[in-house]
Amino acid sequence: MTYQYPDAVLMIFCKAPVPGQVKTRLIPALSAEQAAELHIELSIKTLQRATRSNLCPVQLWCSPSIDHAFFAESAATYPLRLKQQQGADLGERMHHAFCSALADYAHALLMGCDCPSLTEQDLEEALTVLNQHNDIVLAPAEDGGYVLIGLNRPRPELFDSMTWGTERVLDETRGRIERCKLRHHELNAQWDLDTPQDLQRYRSAVSIQI
């Protein structure tokens, strides 16, 4: 397969769609089974968006293991490689993934599966700016986190002892970037789907597209 950015890789973090273990902030607005189905829907759309334009190789980083049938079906359907997340917390898992990816590629992006606003154009912009001597690219989230990060070399200082899941993540990350005097670029602000309000926004956006 010919890629536009063969020296880069896109890593997608994804949890196995086990009812009661994914999209839990949408319960009880949704049942555990409905929340898992929504997680599958969002994940499939993410994989379609990631692979459709042949931007770069794609890796699906699985949690808690690669053994779930959804991951096997994804690998059979889309041009991607399955990888196992490793680490005690999100920061360790992200840093491990970057160390693994950047051993083989010059540039690496990492994103999750719950950001329906992130487009193929955003992914291409992220890859472009990493090729323009930026150290880091971020896609800020409206809730104070970020939905994508890209690096040209491992940066453990961005992931160690971070207050994950809070509205302070983006500001803290920016502060660490500034203290380390790293050159970075930010994409347009995005939104991810975590709450019932986000779900209403997502369904409205989907109905408009239809």
Secondary structure as GFF3:
##gff-version 3
##sequence-region A 1 210
A	DSSP	beta_strand	8	15	.	.	.	ID=ss1
A	DSSP	three_ten_helix	24	26	.	.	.	ID=ss2
A	DSSP	alpha_helix	32	51	.	.	.	ID=ss3
A	DSSP	beta_strand	58	63	.	.	.	ID=ss4
A	DSSP	alpha_helix	69	77	.	.	.	ID=ss5
A	DSSP	beta_strand	81	84	.	.	.	ID=ss6
A	DSSP	alpha_helix	90	102	.	.	.	ID=ss7
A	DSSP	beta_strand	107	111	.	.	.	ID=ss8
A	DSSP	alpha_helix	120	130	.	.	.	ID=ss9
A	DSSP	beta_strand	136	140	.	.	.	ID=ss10
A	DSSP	beta_strand	146	151	.	.	.	ID=ss11
A	DSSP	three_ten_helix	156	158	.	.	.	ID=ss12
A	DSSP	alpha_helix	169	179	.	.	.	ID=ss13
A	DSSP	beta_strand	184	186	.	.	.	ID=ss14
A	DSSP	alpha_helix	196	209	.	.	.	ID=ss15
###
